[in-house]
Amino acid sequence: MRFRLHRKLLAAAAAVLLVPLAPFVSSAPAAAADTADWLHTAGNKIVDSQGNEVWLTGTNWFGFNATERVFHGLWSGNITEITKSMADRGINIVRVPISTQLLLEWKAGQAAVPSGVNTYANPELLGKTTLQVFDYFLLLCKQNGIKVMLDVHSAEADNSGHIYPVWWKGSITPELFYQAWEWVIDRYKNDDTLVAADIKNEPHGKWSESPRAKWDNSTDQDNFKNTCQVAGNRILAKNPNMLILCEGIEIFPKNGTNWSSTAEADYYGNWWGGNLRGVRDFPVNLGNHLVYSPHDYGPLVYEQPWFQKPFDKATLTTDVWTPNWLYIHNDNTAPLLVGEWGGRLGQDARQDKWMYALRDTIIEKRISQTFWVLNPNSGDTGGLLLDDWKTWDEAKYAMLKPALWSYQNKFVGLDHNVKLGTNGLSLNDRYGGTSDTVAPSVPAGLTVAGTTGTSVSLTWTASTDNSGTVAGYDIYRGATKVGTSATPSFTDTGLAQSTTYSYTVRAFDAAGNVSAASAARTATTTSTPVDTTPPSVPGAPAVTGTTTSSVSLSWAASTDNSGSVAGYDVYRGTTKVGSPAGTSYVDTGLAANTTYSYTVRARDAAGNVSAASAAVSGTTAANPTGVVRVQYRNNSVPTNDQEIKPGLQVVNGGSTALALNTVAVRYYFTRDGASYSIWCDWAVVGCGNLATRVVNLPSAANGADAYIEVTFTGGSVAPGGNSGEIQLRVSRTDWQPVNEANDYSRGAGTSFADAATVPAFIGGALAWGVVPA
């Protein structure tokens, strides 16, 4: 088969709440006075308004296409920090997948506040609707020198919507698809941050499927060549400055014209969106606004025929890339932008060979590209970011970095005035030109809005700028910059009690011009008495239960002169393994049939710590045996962040196939009085083939008062095989931090291992593991 089946299966089982608002009316963000950043084409190059060649080198960030209707990762990562980090690392354009359904909802004034945004991690997004989040992202991109490409990834807002082969589905007709594009382009027509429109992600379909996308000279509904041309012209009628990207399809008839055959042998096949053979005889006509955009992947995404024999860069170029799309560049027909490519690195030699070969081709030919993907929750590719949505995968970034536009060792952006990131270049820096050199007005009316013992809150009157928009404000405590704010308010934290501080504020614009400092304002933090008395020593801990990988402890409470103890620190030998707030703890991730020694210390809110309690020893149970086993790994190591992220897989240790629809897996945890939402981020069996729920226990057990249950709608596991990984993500509905320190099923290991604390049931009967007592 010359196509891939399921790729980028995301949080398909997500139970997402969108809080509806009254019909929402929002105007587009104010445009800057300078609109010279629009791009067009010349032969096989993309050029700026002065005719200088530019190189679009970026990445993808998905989520607006999915059921969450907002960027993924905002459940823990900060949108401002993520955007800035992309700019600082040379990403000069971001491809943003979105659904037609969401665009039509926005058009109808039905924007809503998404539950997928953690406003503790993203206070700047508090109360914002999905449309306002997108607007805020455009503002961040403008400030950091990044441009944006919008990609209609699917008809419906669906984490697996890209699997549907065409651009219409259900109530979303081809005409509504066109209207959605017209609305969004008209809304942002004066904002040259949004410079490109990728008409439809990966139109596809095999010879035997209906519907499927084709490419010819007809006006048939399923002809993507015609669809891209019609959509492109309707977009250009709203904004004549846009770049229009047309992807390929999946198959193309070997005789060039006969689409009636249902025989595989009659077609050339390639990746979804990667077959542009039809351009040679049936080119899209959009003048100097057209860019063709193939997608290409490696063997870890799908074992294409060309990966099933010896290959190298030369054979890939001759056998795959040139006949499908590279000829368009070589013939100087139009520019290319490889809209998706990438994957996991360092896991498969053939995968790495393919990735480096395509990267080197992109560099040698100077082909524009947007790497798939920023998101770590792309199941079969991974991301540039790791699971904390903050740390970059340095090995993967090192592979990508040479394919990012740089000049004299500095990254180059696509804005004429705004430098790319902290140390990059603008187009005027690269090619010369006139820049904005006028600073915003000086902020006025700096006021102390409130103080505590450790913080000062400030407000001021907004500045103005000749460009029409102030990009933000830098806040100084004395001579030290302590923060940046996009709005005229800021809270400085981590201060000393009863101390006077002096503050000033400076405004800056998108071109980097900074105003003079505001008038200074002093503020004094409040004071409270200093406590230096530690709590009493905790009672000797008692072992209340054991499993193959855990020891449960409890102890008598300490007392403190302040009236309350803040918490306890539990030590296994000399290593602190947990800090519970209460008088019990479950130490997990232990070896089976092993003895451990424990002590406990109490601490108060002032940081005073008691002496150690008497020691107690606990011995874990021996490993059980059985037909079914559950293996677990911890995909989120911190014990007090905003999410629980167990990785699970079911192992068949029997001699006959295991029917998964008879299996239930339970992960036990403590709710801490909160309600929870569950998402399946990825599963080998497909998130759509799973059901998840949170069940409260009738009475609390050691380390648990609830469990997360995972069941299957079908499928089977062969003897000796496993279900493949299931990646779950669980968060409190109020987005407060989750305290996992005492959770029964939680382990510290980040590699799969048998986990008796994650029991499995077959037909309702316990078949593996130990249920907490």
N, C-alpha and C positions, 0 to 999 in steps of 0.2 A: 504494500500500500504506500502511496506517495503523499500521504497526508497525516496529520497528527490528530489524535482523538481529543483527549481532555488535557488542556494545558491551562495553567494559571487558575486552577480551581481554588477559589478564595473562601470567604466565610459564608458558604452557602446555607449553613444551618443557623445563621445568625437570627436571633429573635430581637429585632431592632425596633425601638420605639421612636417614632418621630412625633414630637409634640406639635399638633397643628396650631397655627395662629389664625387670627382673622385675616382676610385677604390682605396680602402684603404688597405695598407699592414701594418700590425703591428706584431711584434714578441711578444711572450709571455713574461711576466715579468721575470726579472732575478731571478733565484732560489737561495735560501739560501744554504750555504754549508751543513747545517744539514738537512737531510731528514728522521729523525727518528720518525716523527710524524704520519706515516701511521698506520692504524688500521686494525685489523682482528678479527675473532670471535673464541670463544672456548665454545662449548655447547650453552647455552642461554646467554652468556656474550659477550660484545665487549671488546677487550683488546688492549693494545699498543704493540709496537715492543718488549718490555721486558716481555710481558705476564701479565702486571698489568691491573686489571679491570678498565675500564673507563665508565663514565656515560654521555651520550650525552644529554644535556638539553638546549633547545634553543627555537627559535621562527621562524616564517615565515615573509618574507618581499617581497610582490609581486609588479609587475610592468613590469619587463622584459618580462613577458608573454602576456602583454596587447598591445593595439594599440600604446601606448606611447613608448614601447620598452625600458623602463628605469624604475628604481625604482619609484613608486608613492611617493608623498610627497616632492620630490625635488623642487616642485613649491613653497614651503615656508620653509621647513626644510633644515638644513645643513647636508650633508652626513657625514662629519667628526664628528660632535657633536652627531648625531644619533648613529653612530657606536660605539663611545666611551661610550655613555650612556648605550648601550646594554651590553658592556663588564663590565662596572662598576656595573651593576645590575645582573650579573651572567649568562648572555646568552653566552654559550660557543660554540654554533654552530647556524648558520643561514641557513635555507632552502630557496633557491632562486628559485621561479618559473620562467620558461622561456618557449618560444615556439620553436618548431622545425623550424618553418619558420625563426625566427630570427637567430638561429644557422646556418641555411643554407645561410642566407644573409651574416653573418660574414664570413663563409667559402668561399663565392664567392667574398669577398673583398668589400661588399656593406654596410659597417657600415656607419652610418650617424649621424650628430649632432642633438640631439633631441630637440624639442621645449618645452618638459615637464620639463626642468631643468631651474630653476631661477638662473642665474649666479650672481645676486646681493646677493642672499642668499648663493650661492655656487661658490665663485670666483675661487676656486681650480678646478672647472669643466669647466671653460671657454674654448670654442672651442673643447672640447672633444667629440668624437663620443660615441655611446652607448657601443661599445666594450671597449673603453678607460675608460668609467665610470665604467664598470665592473672590469677592471684591477685595477683601482684606489681603488675600494671597497675591492678587495682582498688584496691590500697593506695595507689598513686601518685595515683589519681583522688581518693580520700578525702582525702589530704593537701593536694591542690590545689583542692578544692571542685568537682570535676567529677563528674557523674553519668553512668551508662552504660546504653545500650540494647543488648540482644542481638538480632541479626537472623539467623534461619536463612536463609542466602543460597542454599544448594543442598543437595540430598540427599547427594551425594558430595563428598569433599574433592578439588576439581578447580578449577583456575584458570579454566576456562570452564564450570563447573557451572551457573552462573546461566542459561545458554542453554537448558538442559532446562526444559520449560514447567511441570512440576508438582512436587509435594513428595514424591512417591514415585519410586523408580527401583531396578531390580534387586532386591537383597536388602533394601533399605530400604523397608519397607511403610508404609502410613499409620499403623498402630498403633505401629510403632517410632518414627515421627516424633513422635507424641504422647508416647511414653514418654521420648524424649530431652528434650523440653521439661519434662516433669514432674521428671526427675532434676536438671536444671540449676537450675530454680527452687527445688526443695527444698533443694539444696546452699547456695544463697545467700539463703534466705528471711529470715535475720536481719541481712542486710547491705543497708542502704538506699542503698548506692552503685549497685547494679543495680536500677533503678526501672521499666524498661519492656521489653516483649517484642514485637518485630516478628515476627509468626507465620511469614510466608514471604515472601521477596523475590520480587517481580515474577512472580506466577503469570500465565501467558499461553498463547498458542496461537491460531492462525487458524481460520477457519471450515472449512478443508479439512484440518486437522491432527488427528492422534490420537497421544497424548493431548493434551488442551487443557483449560484451566480455564474453568469457567462460573460463573454467579452466578444462583441461583434459590432456590426454597423447598424443594428436594428434599434428601434425604440421600444423593444419589449421591456416589460416591467423588471425582468430578472437580468437585464443587460447592465452590468455595473459600469462599463465604459460610458454608456449614455447617461446613467444616473450621476456619475461623477461630473460629467460635462454640464448637465442641467443644474445640479446643485451648485457647481462652481460659478456658473453664470448668474444664478440668483443671488449668490453671496456677493459677487463683484458688483451687482446692481446696488447693493446696500453699502459696500465699502470697496471701491475699485483698487485699493492698495493691498489687498490680502494675497498671501501665498496660498495656493490650493494644492493639497496633496491628494493624489489618487493612488491607492494601493492596488496590488494585483489581485488575482483570484486563486483558485486551487488547481484547476485542470484547464487544459486547452486542447482542442481536437488536433490530431496530427495532420489532418488535411486542411486545417485552418478554418473550415466553415461548417462542418456537419456536427451539430449539437444533438442530433436525434439518437445517436448510438448510446447504448447502455453497457458497452463492453470496455473494460479497463484498458485493453490493448490499444484502443483507438485514441487514447489521450496521453498527453504529457502531464505529469503531476509534479507538484512542488508543495512547499509549506502553504498554509492558509495565508492569503495576501501576498504570496511570494512569486506568483506566476504572472509575469507581464509579457509573455510571448506575443499576445495579441496587439501590443503597441506597434509592432513593425508594420502591420497591415491596417490597423484600426486605431490610430493615435487619438488621444483626447485633444480637443482644440480649445485651449484657454489662454492662448497668447503667451505673453511673458510672465504669467502668474502660475504656471504649471510646474509641479515637482512630482515625479513618480516615487512611490514609497514602498519598496518591498520589505518583507520580514524574512528573517533567516535564523535558524536555531541549530543546535548540536544534538548528538546522539542521546544525551541524557533526557532530552525532551521527547524525542521519538526516533526510533531506529529506521531512518530512511534507507533505501537501497544503497545509496552511495556511501553509507557508513558501514555497510556489511561486507566490504572488501577493502583492501589497502587503499588509502587515499592520502593526499597531501594538498598543499595550497594550489599546486598546478592542476591537479585533477579536479578539485572543487571549482576552480576558475573555468576550466574547459567544459566540464560535464554538467555543472549546476548553475553557477552564477552568470556566466556569459550568455547562455541561451535563454535564461529566464529573465534577466534584468540588466546585467552589466553592459550588454550591447548598447543600451540606451545612452549610457555615459560615453562609451567608446565611440559611438557614432555622432556624438555631439548633438543628440536629439533634444535632450532636456536634462536638468539636474536630477540626481537621485538623493534621497534621504532614507537611509535604512532605519525605519521607524521602530523596529524591535529586533534586538539581537542580544545575546548574553546567556547567562546561566551559571551553574555551579562550577567552581574552579578548584582544581587540585584533587578531584575525586575520580577522574577517569582520564587516561592519557589521550584517548581519541577525542573526548570533549575539549580538552585543553588545546589539542592540535587544531581542531576546527576554529576555536575562538581566537587564537593568536593569528591564524591564517586570515580570517575575516577582518580582524583588527588591522593587520598590516595592509590588506587590500584597501580598506577605508582610508588609511593614512597615505598610501602611495597614490591613490586616485583622488584624494582630497574630497571624499564623499561625505556629505553631512550625515549625522546619525543621532538617534536618541536611544541610549542603552536601556534594555529591560533588565532591571528595574531598580528604583530606589527602595521599594517595599521589601522588608525581610519576609513577609508572609505570602510571597509568591511561591507556591508549593513546589514546582519543579525547577525553579531557577534560583531561588534565594534572591537577596537584594544587595545593594551597595551598603545599606545600613544593616547592623546586627539587630537582634531581637529587642534591644532596649530603645530602638528608634533614635539613638544618639551616636553610638560608636560606629565608625566606618569599618567595613571589611577591607583592611589595608592591602591584602594580597590581591583582591579583585580590583580595588581602585588602582593599584600599581599597574595592573594589566591594562586598564582603561585609560590611564592618564596620558599616554602618548597620542591617543586619538582625541584629545581635547585641545581646542585651538589655543596656542600660545605663541608669543613673539618675544624674543630676547628673555626667555625664562619667566614671562608673565602671562597669565591667562588673558584672553581677549574676549570681551563681551560684544553684544550686538547693538548697544546703545551708543549714540554719538557723544553724549555728555557724561553719563554715569559710568564710572569704572566698575568692572566686574569684581564684586566682593571687596575685601579689604585691600588687597595688593594688586589687583588686576588692572587691565587697560580698558579704556573706552575706544570706540572707533576713531574719535578725533585724536586720541593718543597714538593709535596705530597708524593712521593715514594723514593726520593733520586736519585742522578745521577750527571753526569758531565754537567756543564753549561758553556756557553760562557762568559768569563770574560774579553775579550779584547775590549777596547773602540775604537771607530772610530778615525781617524786622526783629528787633530785640524783644524777647518775651517780657511782658509787663505783669504787674499785679501778683508777684509771687507771694503766696499766703501759706501759713502753717495751718493745715486743716485738722490736725490732731496729733497727739503724742501718746506713747506708752512707755514703759520702762526700757524697751528695746527698739522702738521704731518712731519715725517721724513721717507724717503724711503731708504732701505738698500739692498745691494747685496753683495755676497761673492762667493768664489770658493768652489765647492762641496768637502766634505770630502770623504774618502774611509773607508771601514771596512773589516775585515777578513771574514765576512759572505758573502761578495759580495754586500750587500745592506745597505745603511744608511737609517734608518727609518725616521729621521727628525732632526730638529734643534730647540733649545730653544734660544730665543732672550732675552737679559737682558738689561734693562736701569738702569745703575748703578748696584745695588745689587738686583734689582727687576725683576723677569721674567715677561715680558710683552706680550709674545706670543710664539706660536710654528708654524713652517712652514715645510711642506713636501719638499719644494724646496728651493734653496739658494737665497731667496729674502723675504723681509718683509717690511710692512709699519706700523709704529707706529703712532697712531692717538690720538686725544683728548689732545694735548699738549698746553702749554702756549706760547703766542707770545714772540718773541725776547728773547728766553731762550736757553741756551746751555745744551745739554744732552750728556752723554757718553754711548756707546753701546759695548757689546761683544756678541759673539755667541758660543754656544756649540752644538756639534753633538751627537746624540744618536742612538743606534742600536736596533734591535728588542728584544734583550735580556735585554735591559734596561741599558747597559753600556753607560756612558756619557764621552765625551772627555773633555780635559782641555779647558779653555776659549780662544777664539781668541784674537789677539791683539785688544786693545780698539780703537774706532773711535768716535770722537766728532762731533756733528752737532748742528747748531743753527737755530732755527725757525725764520721766517721773522716777521716783525712787521707792524701794521697798527694803525692809530689814534683811541683812545677810544671814543666812542659816548655815552654821558650820557643824551641826550635830548629826551624826549618822543614825540611821534606824537601828533598832535592836537586831540581834542575830536571828535569822530564821530558824524555825524548828528543824530538827534532823529530817531530811527527805525520806519518804517511803516509796518503794517500788509498788505501783498499783496495777501494773500489767506489762506484759512483754509480747512481742511478735518476733518473726524472723529478722526484722530489720529495725525494731524500735524498742525503746524502754519508756514507760510512762511513770512519772513521778508526781508526788504531791507533798506539801509541807505545811507546817503551822505558820500563820502570818506574822510578820514583824510589826512593830509599832514605831511611830516617829513623832518627834516633838511638834512637827508642823500639823499633825492631825491625820496625815495619810502617807502611805508609802507609794512612791511613783511606780515601782516595779521591782523585778528580781533578775539577777543574772545567774544562769545555770552553767556550771562548769563540768565538763567530762575530763577528768584528770586536771590538767592545768589549762585546758582550752575552753574558752567561753563559747557555748554552742547555742545559746538562746537567751532572750530577754523578755519573758512574759510579764504581763501586767498583773496577772493573778497568781494563785498559789499552786499551780500545776503546770506541767510541761511534758511534751512527748518528744523525745530525742529520736530522730529518724535517720534513715540512710546507713544503718549499722550492719555489720557482718553477722550472719547467723551463728548461733551457738557460741557466743563470745561474751565475756564478762567485762563490764565497764564500771568505773567508780565516779560518783557524782557528789558535788557540793553546791550550795546555793548562797548567794549574797543579796542583801536588800539594798535599794538605793532610793533616795528621795528626790523631790523636784529640784533641789539646789545642787544635785550631783554628788551628795555625800553617800558613801558606800560602807556598808557594815562589814564586820569580819565574816569569815566563811562559816557556814554551818558544819555540823558533823557530817562525815562522809557516809555514803551508802553505796552498795554494789548491786548491779542488776545484770542478769544473763539473758541474752536473746534466745528465742526458740530455734530449734533446728528447722531446716527447710522442709516443707511438705512436698509430697509428690502428687501427681494427678494427670488426667488427660489434657486439661486445659490449663494454661498459665497466662498470667498477665505480666507484661514487662512495662516498666515505667522509666521515664527520665524527666528531669526538672528543666523546663525551658525558660524559667524565670528565677534566677538564683536569689535575688533579694527577698527577705521575708516580710517586708513592710512597704512594698510598692502598691500600685493600684490594681494588680491583676495576679490571678493564679493561672499558671500555664503548664498543666501536665501534658506530657507526651505519653501516649499509651499504645500498646499493640497486643493483640491476642495471639498466643502461640498454641498450636495444636500438637500436643505431645502424644496423641493416640495413633492408632493404626488405620483409622478410617477418616473420611472427610468430616470436618466439623461444620455444621450448618450455623452460620452466624446469626440467623434470625431467632435462634434458641438461646443466645448468649446475652447476658446483661453484665456490664462492668460497673463497679461502684467505687468512686473516689470519695473518701470521708474527710470532712473538714469542719471547722467551727465557723458559724455564720456571724458571730459577734453581734447578734441582734439585727442584722441588716438583711435586705433582700438582694438578690443577685440576678445578673443576666449572663447567659452562656453563648459563646460563639464557637463554631468550628472554623478555625483558620485554614486548615487543610487536612485532607485525609487521602491516603492511597486509594481507599475504596470509594472516595467521593463524599463530600459533606452531605450531599443530597440523599445519601443512602444511610444516614444516621439519624437517630432521634436522641435528644438530650433533655434532661430535666433536673431540677433541684428538689430533693425530697427531705423534709424535716423529720428527724427522729422523734419518736414519741417521748423519749427522755434522753438527756445528754449522756454520752459515753466518754471514755477517756480520749481526749483529742478530737471529739466530733459531736456535733448536734444536728448534722445534716450530711447528705451525700449527693454527689453528682452522678447520675446514672446515664450510661451510654448504651443504647441498643441499636440493632441493625435491622434494616428492612429486608435484607436478603444477602446472598453471596455465601461462599464457603471457603474454608481454609484446608488445604491438602495436608495429609500427615507429614509432620515435621516442618510445616510452613507456618507463616504468620500473616496477620491481616495487613501488615504495613502500618506505618505510623498514623496516629490520629492526633492532631494538634488542637487542643482546646484552649480557650481563653475565657476566664471567668472574672467578672468585676462586680463590685457593689453598684447598685443602681444610682447611689448618690455620689459615686466616684471617690469616696474617701479611701484612704489607704487600707489595705487588707493585711491583717496580722496572721501570718501563716505559721508562726513559730511553734505552735503547739498542735498543728493539724496532724491527725492520725496518719493519713496516707502520704503526706509530703515527705520526700526524700531529698537529699542534697546532690545525688549523682546526676551528671549531665549526659551520661551514656546509658543506653538501655540495659536494664538488669531485671531479673525476676523480682516482683514486688508482692509479697504476701499481704501487705497492708492495703492493696488494691484488689479486693475480692472479685471473683467472677461467679456468676450463677448460670446454670443451665436448666431451662425449664422451671425456674424459680428456686431450685435447690442449690445450696452452696457447693461449688465444684473446685474452687481454688481460693487460697488465702484464709485470713482470719478476720472476722468481723469484730470491731472494737467492743469491749465490754463496758 
